[in-house]
């Protein structure tokens, strides 16, 4: 079975909030999400069974906008280990054990380190850098407990859909 993983960096957020965790999307961020939805709804390229997000407001709002706009029939679940400076090893392990297609909404530099860890087994170097409101699609063949290595399918941002 072909499994897809969509790593998403949240859209632009307001700087003015009581704490970093509570920063919501800005009007610019909402427009960025709308562009992603418009671009991806034409081709139904994103189909997932589950959606993970960091729990920080801006990542939740980005994941929710994509789920609603793309009519994804998947539950949003908060996962520890997706905050900006969290160590991505635990999340990478969970994703490697997962058999479902999944969208993960998070932050930099965590998303870059997570992508590097999934692709190479080494998360010490940022091999993929995520602009705001961008999505990296990885895929692999998965049968039971066996799978191929993750491969990059594409990496697109809201700017591709202006």
N, C-alpha and C positions, 0 to 999 in steps of 0.2 A: 504494500500500500504506500502511495506517495503521501508523505506528511509535510505540511507547510508550517513554518514559524514566521510570524510577522513581528519584527521588533520595531516599535514606534517610539520616537522621541516626542514628548508633548509639544503642543503648539505654544506660541508666544503667550506669556503670562504677565499680569500686572506686577509691578515692583512694590506697590503699596498694599501691605497686608499685615495683620498682627504678628504673623510668623511665616517663615519660608514654607511650612507645610500647608498653610492656608491660602497661598497665592492662587487666585482663580485665573482663568484665561482672560486675556484682554479682548477688546473688540477686534484687534488685529488677529489674535489667536483663533477667535471664532470664525473669521474670514478664511484663515488658513485651513481649518478643519472643513469648512464648507467646500473649499477648492478640492481637497482630497476626496471628499464624498462625491462631488460632481465628477471628478476624473475616474474614480474607481467604480462608480455605480454604472457607468456605461458598459463596462466589460465584465462585471461580476468576478473580477480577479481575486478578490479576498473573500474566502469562505473559511469559517473557523467553527470549532466545536466548543471552545472556551476562550475567555478573555481574562488576562491577568493584568492588574495595575498596581502601582506602588502604594496607593492610599493617599498620596499627596493630591490636593484638590486639582491642580492643573493636569496631572496625568489621568485622574479619574474623569474629568470633563472631556479630555481628548478621547479617551477610550469610549465614553458614553456617546459622544458626537459621532464617532465612527460606527459604533454598534447600531445606533438609531438610524443614522443616515444611510448606511449600507444594508439595513434590515438584516443584521446578523442575528441569528437565533442562538445566542450564546450568553451565558450568565457572566457578569462582571464579578471577578473575585479579587479581593485585596491579597497581595502576597508580600511577605517580608523579604527583604533582600533586593528591592528594586529602587531604593532611594538613591540620590545622586552619588554618595560616596560609600555605599554598601559594597562589601566584597561579593562578587557575582558567582562564587563557586557553588553555593547552595542552590541558587536558582538554576544554574547551568546543569547541575546534577538532576534536579527535578524535571527540567525540560528534556534532558537526554533520556530519562525514564518514561516520559510521556509518549503515548501512542496517538494522541489526538492532534489535530491542527489547532494552533493557538496564536492569539494576538497578545503581545506583551507591551504595555504602555509604561514608559519610565523616563529616565533622565540621563543627561550626560554628567560625568564621564562613565557612569555605570553601564549604559547601553553599549558603548564602544568596547569596554572591557569584556562584557558578556558576549558580544559578537565574536571578538577575538578568541575567547575561551572556547566557544562552541565550534568555531571553524578550525582552530589549530591545537586546542588543548592547552594553550598558554594565554593567560589573561594579563600578562605583564606589560603588554604593548597594545596601543590602540591602532588596530589595523583598519578599522572602519570608523569614520567620524560621522556623527549624525547631526545635520542641521535641524533646527526646530521644525516640527511638523513634517518629519520624514519617516519613511517606512522602508526597512530592509526585509526582503523576503528570502528566507533560507528554506531549502527542501532537502529531504533524504528519503530513501526507501526504508520502510520499517515493517518487519514481519515478526510478530511475537516479540521476543527479547533481542532479536538481532536487527541491526540497522547499518546502513552505509553512513559515511561521514556527511555532515551538513555541507551544502554547497550554496553559493549565492545565486539566486535566480534574478533578482533585480533590486535596485535601491533608488527610490523616487521621493521627491519632496513636493510640497504644495506648489512650488515654483514651476513644476513641469505641467501644471494644469491651469495656468493663467489664461 
